[in-house]
Amino acid sequence: MTGTDHSKLLHDLRSKCSSLKSAAELYKDCSPAEKKEMLALMNAAAAEITRLLSELAKP
């Protein structure tokens, strides 16, 4: 993995983590329907975070 690839992965990881944190903060104020939608978005972000971490772990 090149330094540029590594930097992009870290940038993407920071972005997804920030998005997940923001969604978690907003969650409590959502209606039940919005909470269901928010959980789906949070699960997608978490899956992407896991994927990015796996990419970073590769030699």
Secondary structure, DSSP 8 states (H G I E B T S, - for coil): --HHHHHHHHHHHHHHHHHHHHHHHHHTTS-HHHHHHHHHHHHHHHHHHHHHHHHHH--
